Amino acid sequence: MLKPADAERLTGYKVGGISPFAQKKKLPTLLDSRALAQEKILVSGGKRGLSVGLTPADLVRSLGATVAAIAE
């Protein structure tokens, strides 16, 4: 995870509204492998307080996300 200031500088968005969807600059999306066990997950919809619920498989498919054991 990036420090908030670094994430804002890199994406051009404010923390709390950084979404993997419709980014100004395409960045890699990583999904922790444990998320695959969930029926649905919530992802930032690009606005503070807006979340999108979808299956982990749909997230991976729509964003070309990489799945890896990234959580501690």
PyMOL Python script that loads the backbone (N, CA, C, O; Angstrom):
from pymol import cmd

cmd.read_pdbstr("""\
ATOM      1  N   MET A   1       0.840  -1.176   0.000  1.00  0.00           N
ATOM      2  CA  MET A   1       0.000   0.000   0.000  1.00  0.00           C
ATOM      3  C   MET A   1       0.886   1.240   0.000  1.00  0.00           C
ATOM      4  O   MET A   1       1.901   1.302   0.694  1.00  0.00           O
ATOM      5  N   LEU A   2       0.486   2.202  -0.776  1.00  0.00           N
ATOM      6  CA  LEU A   2       1.211   3.466  -0.825  1.00  0.00           C
ATOM      7  C   LEU A   2       0.818   4.363   0.343  1.00  0.00           C
ATOM      8  O   LEU A   2      -0.264   4.232   0.916  1.00  0.00           O
ATOM      9  N   LYS A   3       1.706   5.258   0.672  1.00  0.00           N
ATOM     10  CA  LYS A   3       1.353   6.310   1.628  1.00  0.00           C
ATOM     11  C   LYS A   3       0.291   7.164   0.946  1.00  0.00           C
ATOM     12  O   LYS A   3       0.325   7.322  -0.275  1.00  0.00           O
ATOM     13  N   PRO A   4      -0.664   7.724   1.715  1.00  0.00           N
ATOM     14  CA  PRO A   4      -1.745   8.509   1.099  1.00  0.00           C
ATOM     15  C   PRO A   4      -1.257   9.601   0.139  1.00  0.00           C
ATOM     16  O   PRO A   4      -1.815   9.753  -0.948  1.00  0.00           O
ATOM     17  N   ALA A   5      -0.247  10.345   0.515  1.00  0.00           N
ATOM     18  CA  ALA A   5       0.243  11.421  -0.360  1.00  0.00           C
ATOM     19  C   ALA A   5       0.787  10.855  -1.673  1.00  0.00           C
ATOM     20  O   ALA A   5       0.581  11.440  -2.736  1.00  0.00           O
ATOM     21  N   ASP A   6       1.476   9.725  -1.596  1.00  0.00           N
ATOM     22  CA  ASP A   6       2.016   9.099  -2.807  1.00  0.00           C
ATOM     23  C   ASP A   6       0.891   8.578  -3.704  1.00  0.00           C
ATOM     24  O   ASP A   6       0.961   8.703  -4.927  1.00  0.00           O
ATOM     25  N   ALA A   7      -0.147   7.993  -3.095  1.00  0.00           N
ATOM     26  CA  ALA A   7      -1.285   7.487  -3.868  1.00  0.00           C
ATOM     27  C   ALA A   7      -2.001   8.631  -4.581  1.00  0.00           C
ATOM     28  O   ALA A   7      -2.385   8.495  -5.743  1.00  0.00           O
ATOM     29  N   GLU A   8      -2.180   9.748  -3.896  1.00  0.00           N
ATOM     30  CA  GLU A   8      -2.847  10.900  -4.517  1.00  0.00           C
ATOM     31  C   GLU A   8      -2.015  11.474  -5.649  1.00  0.00           C
ATOM     32  O   GLU A   8      -2.551  11.836  -6.697  1.00  0.00           O
ATOM     33  N   ARG A   9      -0.713  11.559  -5.447  1.00  0.00           N
ATOM     34  CA  ARG A   9       0.171  12.097  -6.487  1.00  0.00           C
ATOM     35  C   ARG A   9       0.169  11.187  -7.708  1.00  0.00           C
ATOM     36  O   ARG A   9       0.125  11.666  -8.842  1.00  0.00           O
ATOM     37  N   LEU A  10       0.216   9.887  -7.483  1.00  0.00           N
ATOM     38  CA  LEU A  10       0.286   8.930  -8.588  1.00  0.00           C
ATOM     39  C   LEU A  10      -1.014   8.837  -9.373  1.00  0.00           C
ATOM     40  O   LEU A  10      -0.996   8.749 -10.600  1.00  0.00           O
ATOM     41  N   THR A  11      -2.153   8.855  -8.661  1.00  0.00           N
ATOM     42  CA  THR A  11      -3.446   8.650  -9.325  1.00  0.00           C
ATOM     43  C   THR A  11      -4.137   9.942  -9.745  1.00  0.00           C
ATOM     44  O   THR A  11      -4.915   9.950 -10.699  1.00  0.00           O
ATOM     45  N   GLY A  12      -3.858  11.026  -9.040  1.00  0.00           N
ATOM     46  CA  GLY A  12      -4.567  12.272  -9.300  1.00  0.00           C
ATOM     47  C   GLY A  12      -5.889  12.365  -8.561  1.00  0.00           C
ATOM     48  O   GLY A  12      -6.641  13.321  -8.753  1.00  0.00           O
ATOM     49  N   TYR A  13      -6.185  11.375  -7.711  1.00  0.00           N
ATOM     50  CA  TYR A  13      -7.427  11.343  -6.939  1.00  0.00           C
ATOM     51  C   TYR A  13      -7.123  11.477  -5.458  1.00  0.00           C
ATOM     52  O   TYR A  13      -6.008  11.194  -5.019  1.00  0.00           O
ATOM     53  N   LYS A  14      -8.121  11.911  -4.682  1.00  0.00           N
ATOM     54  CA  LYS A  14      -7.999  12.025  -3.233  1.00  0.00           C
ATOM     55  C   LYS A  14      -8.235  10.664  -2.585  1.00  0.00           C
ATOM     56  O   LYS A  14      -9.074   9.886  -3.038  1.00  0.00           O
ATOM     57  N   VAL A  15      -7.487  10.388  -1.521  1.00  0.00           N
ATOM     58  CA  VAL A  15      -7.683   9.157  -0.763  1.00  0.00           C
ATOM     59  C   VAL A  15      -9.142   9.091  -0.307  1.00  0.00           C
ATOM     60  O   VAL A  15      -9.701  10.083   0.161  1.00  0.00           O
ATOM     61  N   GLY A  16      -9.738   7.932  -0.447  1.00  0.00           N
ATOM     62  CA  GLY A  16     -11.160   7.755  -0.144  1.00  0.00           C
ATOM     63  C   GLY A  16     -11.982   7.715  -1.418  1.00  0.00           C
ATOM     64  O   GLY A  16     -13.137   7.291  -1.408  1.00  0.00           O
ATOM     65  N   GLY A  17     -11.387   8.153  -2.508  1.00  0.00           N
ATOM     66  CA  GLY A  17     -12.070   8.145  -3.796  1.00  0.00           C
ATOM     67  C   GLY A  17     -11.204   7.540  -4.888  1.00  0.00           C
ATOM     68  O   GLY A  17     -11.466   7.735  -6.075  1.00  0.00           O
ATOM     69  N   ILE A  18     -10.169   6.804  -4.486  1.00  0.00           N
ATOM     70  CA  ILE A  18      -9.294   6.157  -5.466  1.00  0.00           C
ATOM     71  C   ILE A  18      -9.904   4.796  -5.810  1.00  0.00           C
ATOM     72  O   ILE A  18      -9.959   3.893  -4.974  1.00  0.00           O
ATOM     73  N   SER A  19     -10.347   4.675  -7.023  1.00  0.00           N
ATOM     74  CA  SER A  19     -11.021   3.468  -7.485  1.00  0.00           C
ATOM     75  C   SER A  19     -10.175   2.788  -8.557  1.00  0.00           C
ATOM     76  O   SER A  19      -9.460   3.460  -9.299  1.00  0.00           O
ATOM     77  N   PRO A  20     -10.250   1.473  -8.642  1.00  0.00           N
ATOM     78  CA  PRO A  20      -9.553   0.801  -9.737  1.00  0.00           C
ATOM     79  C   PRO A  20     -10.259   0.973 -11.085  1.00  0.00           C
ATOM     80  O   PRO A  20      -9.701   0.636 -12.129  1.00  0.00           O
ATOM     81  N   PHE A  21     -11.485   1.499 -11.057  1.00  0.00           N
ATOM     82  CA  PHE A  21     -12.249   1.694 -12.285  1.00  0.00           C
ATOM     83  C   PHE A  21     -12.029   3.095 -12.852  1.00  0.00           C
ATOM     84  O   PHE A  21     -11.909   4.063 -12.101  1.00  0.00           O
ATOM     85  N   ALA A  22     -11.977   3.197 -14.170  1.00  0.00           N
ATOM     86  CA  ALA A  22     -11.919   4.481 -14.898  1.00  0.00           C
ATOM     87  C   ALA A  22     -10.823   5.403 -14.394  1.00  0.00           C
ATOM     88  O   ALA A  22     -11.055   6.591 -14.168  1.00  0.00           O
ATOM     89  N   GLN A  23      -9.644   4.860 -14.220  1.00  0.00           N
ATOM     90  CA  GLN A  23      -8.511   5.670 -13.792  1.00  0.00           C
ATOM     91  C   GLN A  23      -8.012   6.532 -14.946  1.00  0.00           C
ATOM     92  O   GLN A  23      -8.116   6.165 -16.116  1.00  0.00           O
ATOM     93  N   LYS A  24      -7.471   7.683 -14.582  1.00  0.00           N
ATOM     94  CA  LYS A  24      -6.886   8.565 -15.602  1.00  0.00           C
ATOM     95  C   LYS A  24      -5.676   7.886 -16.231  1.00  0.00           C
ATOM     96  O   LYS A  24      -5.436   8.002 -17.433  1.00  0.00           O
ATOM     97  N   LYS A  25      -4.920   7.179 -15.403  1.00  0.00           N
ATOM     98  CA  LYS A  25      -3.734   6.457 -15.857  1.00  0.00           C
ATOM     99  C   LYS A  25      -3.881   5.015 -15.383  1.00  0.00           C
ATOM    100  O   LYS A  25      -3.982   4.776 -14.180  1.00  0.00           O
ATOM    101  N   LYS A  26      -3.896   4.053 -16.297  1.00  0.00           N
ATOM    102  CA  LYS A  26      -4.090   2.642 -15.949  1.00  0.00           C
ATOM    103  C   LYS A  26      -2.955   2.166 -15.054  1.00  0.00           C
ATOM    104  O   LYS A  26      -1.781   2.233 -15.415  1.00  0.00           O
ATOM    105  N   LEU A  27      -3.336   1.686 -13.881  1.00  0.00           N
ATOM    106  CA  LEU A  27      -2.379   1.143 -12.925  1.00  0.00           C
ATOM    107  C   LEU A  27      -2.734  -0.315 -12.647  1.00  0.00           C
ATOM    108  O   LEU A  27      -3.893  -0.708 -12.780  1.00  0.00           O
ATOM    109  N   PRO A  28      -1.748  -1.111 -12.266  1.00  0.00           N
ATOM    110  CA  PRO A  28      -2.050  -2.508 -11.952  1.00  0.00           C
ATOM    111  C   PRO A  28      -2.989  -2.605 -10.744  1.00  0.00           C
ATOM    112  O   PRO A  28      -2.886  -1.819  -9.802  1.00  0.00           O
ATOM    113  N   THR A  29      -3.889  -3.561 -10.783  1.00  0.00           N
ATOM    114  CA  THR A  29      -4.787  -3.835  -9.663  1.00  0.00           C
ATOM    115  C   THR A  29      -4.420  -5.182  -9.077  1.00  0.00           C
ATOM    116  O   THR A  29      -4.345  -6.183  -9.790  1.00  0.00           O
ATOM    117  N   LEU A  30      -4.190  -5.203  -7.765  1.00  0.00           N
ATOM    118  CA  LEU A  30      -3.879  -6.435  -7.042  1.00  0.00           C
ATOM    119  C   LEU A  30      -5.037  -6.787  -6.134  1.00  0.00           C
ATOM    120  O   LEU A  30      -5.631  -5.908  -5.509  1.00  0.00           O
ATOM    121  N   LEU A  31      -5.357  -8.052  -6.059  1.00  0.00           N
ATOM    122  CA  LEU A  31      -6.416  -8.537  -5.181  1.00  0.00           C
ATOM    123  C   LEU A  31      -5.829  -9.650  -4.332  1.00  0.00           C
ATOM    124  O   LEU A  31      -5.239 -10.596  -4.853  1.00  0.00           O
ATOM    125  N   ASP A  32      -5.996  -9.530  -3.004  1.00  0.00           N
ATOM    126  CA  ASP A  32      -5.489 -10.576  -2.137  1.00  0.00           C
ATOM    127  C   ASP A  32      -6.239 -11.879  -2.421  1.00  0.00           C
ATOM    128  O   ASP A  32      -7.456 -11.882  -2.607  1.00  0.00           O
ATOM    129  N   SER A  33      -5.505 -12.968  -2.450  1.00  0.00           N
ATOM    130  CA  SER A  33      -6.095 -14.266  -2.789  1.00  0.00           C
ATOM    131  C   SER A  33      -7.214 -14.680  -1.831  1.00  0.00           C
ATOM    132  O   SER A  33      -8.100 -15.442  -2.218  1.00  0.00           O
ATOM    133  N   ARG A  34      -7.190 -14.192  -0.595  1.00  0.00           N
ATOM    134  CA  ARG A  34      -8.250 -14.544   0.347  1.00  0.00           C
ATOM    135  C   ARG A  34      -9.602 -13.947  -0.059  1.00  0.00           C
ATOM    136  O   ARG A  34     -10.645 -14.431   0.381  1.00  0.00           O
ATOM    137  N   ALA A  35      -9.593 -12.914  -0.882  1.00  0.00           N
ATOM    138  CA  ALA A  35     -10.849 -12.304  -1.335  1.00  0.00           C
ATOM    139  C   ALA A  35     -11.645 -13.254  -2.224  1.00  0.00           C
ATOM    140  O   ALA A  35     -12.866 -13.135  -2.322  1.00  0.00           O
ATOM    141  N   LEU A  36     -10.965 -14.189  -2.867  1.00  0.00           N
ATOM    142  CA  LEU A  36     -11.649 -15.122  -3.759  1.00  0.00           C
ATOM    143  C   LEU A  36     -12.643 -16.013  -3.014  1.00  0.00           C
ATOM    144  O   LEU A  36     -13.556 -16.572  -3.623  1.00  0.00           O
ATOM    145  N   ALA A  37     -12.468 -16.146  -1.707  1.00  0.00           N
ATOM    146  CA  ALA A  37     -13.371 -16.978  -0.898  1.00  0.00           C
ATOM    147  C   ALA A  37     -14.676 -16.257  -0.566  1.00  0.00           C
ATOM    148  O   ALA A  37     -15.606 -16.867  -0.038  1.00  0.00           O
ATOM    149  N   GLN A  38     -14.746 -14.968  -0.871  1.00  0.00           N
ATOM    150  CA  GLN A  38     -15.938 -14.176  -0.553  1.00  0.00           C
ATOM    151  C   GLN A  38     -16.939 -14.222  -1.699  1.00  0.00           C
ATOM    152  O   GLN A  38     -16.564 -14.263  -2.871  1.00  0.00           O
ATOM    153  N   GLU A  39     -18.215 -14.214  -1.341  1.00  0.00           N
ATOM    154  CA  GLU A  39     -19.269 -14.196  -2.360  1.00  0.00           C
ATOM    155  C   GLU A  39     -19.247 -12.863  -3.110  1.00  0.00           C
ATOM    156  O   GLU A  39     -19.337 -12.832  -4.337  1.00  0.00           O
ATOM    157  N   LYS A  40     -19.129 -11.771  -2.369  1.00  0.00           N
ATOM    158  CA  LYS A  40     -19.046 -10.425  -2.943  1.00  0.00           C
ATOM    159  C   LYS A  40     -18.024  -9.618  -2.168  1.00  0.00           C
ATOM    160  O   LYS A  40     -17.777  -9.871  -0.989  1.00  0.00           O
ATOM    161  N   ILE A  41     -17.433  -8.645  -2.841  1.00  0.00           N
ATOM    162  CA  ILE A  41     -16.514  -7.707  -2.194  1.00  0.00           C
ATOM    163  C   ILE A  41     -16.932  -6.292  -2.559  1.00  0.00           C
ATOM    164  O   ILE A  41     -17.600  -6.070  -3.568  1.00  0.00           O
ATOM    165  N   LEU A  42     -16.534  -5.341  -1.732  1.00  0.00           N
ATOM    166  CA  LEU A  42     -16.813  -3.933  -1.997  1.00  0.00           C
ATOM    167  C   LEU A  42     -15.538  -3.247  -2.455  1.00  0.00           C
ATOM    168  O   LEU A  42     -14.467  -3.442  -1.880  1.00  0.00           O
ATOM    169  N   VAL A  43     -15.672  -2.445  -3.495  1.00  0.00           N
ATOM    170  CA  VAL A  43     -14.547  -1.724  -4.083  1.00  0.00           C
ATOM    171  C   VAL A  43     -14.955  -0.271  -4.233  1.00  0.00           C
ATOM    172  O   VAL A  43     -16.119   0.025  -4.504  1.00  0.00           O
ATOM    173  N   SER A  44     -14.015   0.629  -4.061  1.00  0.00           N
ATOM    174  CA  SER A  44     -14.317   2.049  -4.217  1.00  0.00           C
ATOM    175  C   SER A  44     -14.922   2.316  -5.589  1.00  0.00           C
ATOM    176  O   SER A  44     -14.436   1.826  -6.609  1.00  0.00           O
ATOM    177  N   GLY A  45     -15.987   3.100  -5.591  1.00  0.00           N
ATOM    178  CA  GLY A  45     -16.641   3.482  -6.834  1.00  0.00           C
ATOM    179  C   GLY A  45     -16.130   4.795  -7.396  1.00  0.00           C
ATOM    180  O   GLY A  45     -16.656   5.293  -8.392  1.00  0.00           O
ATOM    181  N   GLY A  46     -15.097   5.366  -6.761  1.00  0.00           N
ATOM    182  CA  GLY A  46     -14.480   6.574  -7.291  1.00  0.00           C
ATOM    183  C   GLY A  46     -14.944   7.860  -6.643  1.00  0.00           C
ATOM    184  O   GLY A  46     -14.583   8.949  -7.089  1.00  0.00           O
ATOM    185  N   LYS A  47     -15.737   7.745  -5.598  1.00  0.00           N
ATOM    186  CA  LYS A  47     -16.222   8.908  -4.870  1.00  0.00           C
ATOM    187  C   LYS A  47     -16.289   8.503  -3.402  1.00  0.00           C
ATOM    188  O   LYS A  47     -16.684   7.380  -3.087  1.00  0.00           O
ATOM    189  N   ARG A  48     -15.910   9.402  -2.507  1.00  0.00           N
ATOM    190  CA  ARG A  48     -15.956   9.075  -1.091  1.00  0.00           C
ATOM    191  C   ARG A  48     -17.342   8.611  -0.702  1.00  0.00           C
ATOM    192  O   ARG A  48     -18.338   9.281  -0.974  1.00  0.00           O
ATOM    193  N   GLY A  49     -17.394   7.453  -0.060  1.00  0.00           N
ATOM    194  CA  GLY A  49     -18.663   6.901   0.391  1.00  0.00           C
ATOM    195  C   GLY A  49     -19.390   6.048  -0.634  1.00  0.00           C
ATOM    196  O   GLY A  49     -20.429   5.465  -0.323  1.00  0.00           O
ATOM    197  N   LEU A  50     -18.869   5.966  -1.840  1.00  0.00           N
ATOM    198  CA  LEU A  50     -19.509   5.163  -2.887  1.00  0.00           C
ATOM    199  C   LEU A  50     -18.731   3.871  -3.079  1.00  0.00           C
ATOM    200  O   LEU A  50     -17.556   3.892  -3.446  1.00  0.00           O
ATOM    201  N   SER A  51     -19.390   2.752  -2.831  1.00  0.00           N
ATOM    202  CA  SER A  51     -18.769   1.440  -3.017  1.00  0.00           C
ATOM    203  C   SER A  51     -19.549   0.652  -4.057  1.00  0.00           C
ATOM    204  O   SER A  51     -20.759   0.818  -4.212  1.00  0.00           O
ATOM    205  N   VAL A  52     -18.828  -0.209  -4.764  1.00  0.00           N
ATOM    206  CA  VAL A  52     -19.424  -1.081  -5.762  1.00  0.00           C
ATOM    207  C   VAL A  52     -19.269  -2.509  -5.247  1.00  0.00           C
ATOM    208  O   VAL A  52     -18.169  -2.925  -4.884  1.00  0.00           O
ATOM    209  N   GLY A  53     -20.365  -3.255  -5.215  1.00  0.00           N
ATOM    210  CA  GLY A  53     -20.317  -4.646  -4.788  1.00  0.00           C
ATOM    211  C   GLY A  53     -20.305  -5.562  -5.992  1.00  0.00           C
ATOM    212  O   GLY A  53     -21.163  -5.452  -6.868  1.00  0.00           O
ATOM    213  N   LEU A  54     -19.337  -6.467  -6.045  1.00  0.00           N
ATOM    214  CA  LEU A  54     -19.244  -7.410  -7.150  1.00  0.00           C
ATOM    215  C   LEU A  54     -18.522  -8.666  -6.697  1.00  0.00           C
ATOM    216  O   LEU A  54     -17.918  -8.690  -5.624  1.00  0.00           O
ATOM    217  N   THR A  55     -18.584  -9.699  -7.503  1.00  0.00           N
ATOM    218  CA  THR A  55     -17.877 -10.921  -7.144  1.00  0.00           C
ATOM    219  C   THR A  55     -16.387 -10.715  -7.402  1.00  0.00           C
ATOM    220  O   THR A  55     -16.009  -9.935  -8.276  1.00  0.00           O
ATOM    221  N   PRO A  56     -15.547 -11.408  -6.647  1.00  0.00           N
ATOM    222  CA  PRO A  56     -14.110 -11.292  -6.900  1.00  0.00           C
ATOM    223  C   PRO A  56     -13.746 -11.665  -8.341  1.00  0.00           C
ATOM    224  O   PRO A  56     -12.877 -11.039  -8.948  1.00  0.00           O
ATOM    225  N   ALA A  57     -14.412 -12.685  -8.880  1.00  0.00           N
ATOM    226  CA  ALA A  57     -14.125 -13.096 -10.257  1.00  0.00           C
ATOM    227  C   ALA A  57     -14.450 -11.988 -11.250  1.00  0.00           C
ATOM    228  O   ALA A  57     -13.719 -11.795 -12.221  1.00  0.00           O
ATOM    229  N   ASP A  58     -15.542 -11.258 -11.017  1.00  0.00           N
ATOM    230  CA  ASP A  58     -15.902 -10.148 -11.908  1.00  0.00           C
ATOM    231  C   ASP A  58     -14.874  -9.021 -11.819  1.00  0.00           C
ATOM    232  O   ASP A  58     -14.543  -8.397 -12.827  1.00  0.00           O
ATOM    233  N   LEU A  59     -14.369  -8.762 -10.610  1.00  0.00           N
ATOM    234  CA  LEU A  59     -13.335  -7.738 -10.456  1.00  0.00           C
ATOM    235  C   LEU A  59     -12.081  -8.126 -11.233  1.00  0.00           C
ATOM    236  O   LEU A  59     -11.530  -7.317 -11.980  1.00  0.00           O
ATOM    237  N   VAL A  60     -11.637  -9.357 -11.054  1.00  0.00           N
ATOM    238  CA  VAL A  60     -10.435  -9.835 -11.751  1.00  0.00           C
ATOM    239  C   VAL A  60     -10.626  -9.754 -13.257  1.00  0.00           C
ATOM    240  O   VAL A  60      -9.744  -9.287 -13.978  1.00  0.00           O
ATOM    241  N   ARG A  61     -11.775 -10.210 -13.728  1.00  0.00           N
ATOM    242  CA  ARG A  61     -12.056 -10.235 -15.172  1.00  0.00           C
ATOM    243  C   ARG A  61     -12.150  -8.817 -15.750  1.00  0.00           C
ATOM    244  O   ARG A  61     -11.584  -8.542 -16.808  1.00  0.00           O
ATOM    245  N   SER A  62     -12.851  -7.933 -15.071  1.00  0.00           N
ATOM    246  CA  SER A  62     -13.082  -6.596 -15.637  1.00  0.00           C
ATOM    247  C   SER A  62     -11.844  -5.707 -15.605  1.00  0.00           C
ATOM    248  O   SER A  62     -11.688  -4.822 -16.446  1.00  0.00           O
ATOM    249  N   LEU A  63     -10.959  -5.944 -14.628  1.00  0.00           N
ATOM    250  CA  LEU A  63      -9.781  -5.088 -14.505  1.00  0.00           C
ATOM    251  C   LEU A  63      -8.479  -5.775 -14.895  1.00  0.00           C
ATOM    252  O   LEU A  63      -7.424  -5.141 -14.928  1.00  0.00           O
ATOM    253  N   GLY A  64      -8.552  -7.060 -15.188  1.00  0.00           N
ATOM    254  CA  GLY A  64      -7.315  -7.798 -15.462  1.00  0.00           C
ATOM    255  C   GLY A  64      -6.435  -7.822 -14.217  1.00  0.00           C
ATOM    256  O   GLY A  64      -5.209  -7.766 -14.308  1.00  0.00           O
ATOM    257  N   ALA A  65      -7.076  -7.906 -13.053  1.00  0.00           N
ATOM    258  CA  ALA A  65      -6.351  -7.845 -11.784  1.00  0.00           C
ATOM    259  C   ALA A  65      -5.479  -9.073 -11.574  1.00  0.00           C
ATOM    260  O   ALA A  65      -5.777 -10.162 -12.065  1.00  0.00           O
ATOM    261  N   THR A  66      -4.412  -8.874 -10.845  1.00  0.00           N
ATOM    262  CA  THR A  66      -3.522  -9.956 -10.438  1.00  0.00           C
ATOM    263  C   THR A  66      -3.936 -10.407  -9.050  1.00  0.00           C
ATOM    264  O   THR A  66      -4.137  -9.582  -8.158  1.00  0.00           O
ATOM    265  N   VAL A  67      -4.064 -11.708  -8.865  1.00  0.00           N
ATOM    266  CA  VAL A  67      -4.419 -12.275  -7.562  1.00  0.00           C
ATOM    267  C   VAL A  67      -3.143 -12.831  -6.937  1.00  0.00           C
ATOM    268  O   VAL A  67      -2.415 -13.596  -7.569  1.00  0.00           O
ATOM    269  N   ALA A  68      -2.883 -12.443  -5.701  1.00  0.00           N
ATOM    270  CA  ALA A  68      -1.679 -12.898  -5.002  1.00  0.00           C
ATOM    271  C   ALA A  68      -1.917 -12.832  -3.493  1.00  0.00           C
ATOM    272  O   ALA A  68      -2.824 -12.145  -3.024  1.00  0.00           O
ATOM    273  N   ALA A  69      -1.099 -13.547  -2.756  1.00  0.00           N
ATOM    274  CA  ALA A  69      -1.148 -13.508  -1.290  1.00  0.00           C
ATOM    275  C   ALA A  69      -0.391 -12.266  -0.838  1.00  0.00           C
ATOM    276  O   ALA A  69       0.816 -12.317  -0.602  1.00  0.00           O
ATOM    277  N   ILE A  70      -1.110 -11.143  -0.717  1.00  0.00           N
ATOM    278  CA  ILE A  70      -0.448  -9.872  -0.406  1.00  0.00           C
ATOM    279  C   ILE A  70      -0.734  -9.368   0.997  1.00  0.00           C
ATOM    280  O   ILE A  70      -0.033  -8.481   1.483  1.00  0.00           O
ATOM    281  N   ALA A  71      -1.752  -9.913   1.661  1.00  0.00           N
ATOM    282  CA  ALA A  71      -2.087  -9.454   3.005  1.00  0.00           C
ATOM    283  C   ALA A  71      -1.152 -10.084   4.025  1.00  0.00           C
ATOM    284  O   ALA A  71      -0.618 -11.174   3.821  1.00  0.00           O
ATOM    285  N   GLU A  72      -0.970  -9.372   5.121  1.00  0.00           N
ATOM    286  CA  GLU A  72      -0.121  -9.900   6.192  1.00  0.00           C
ATOM    287  C   GLU A  72      -0.930 -10.787   7.090  1.00  0.00           C
ATOM    288  O   GLU A  72      -0.401 -11.332   8.058  1.00  0.00           O
TER     289      GLU A  72
END
""", "prot")
cmd.dss("prot")
cmd.show_as("cartoon", "prot")
cmd.util.cbc("prot")
cmd.orient("prot")
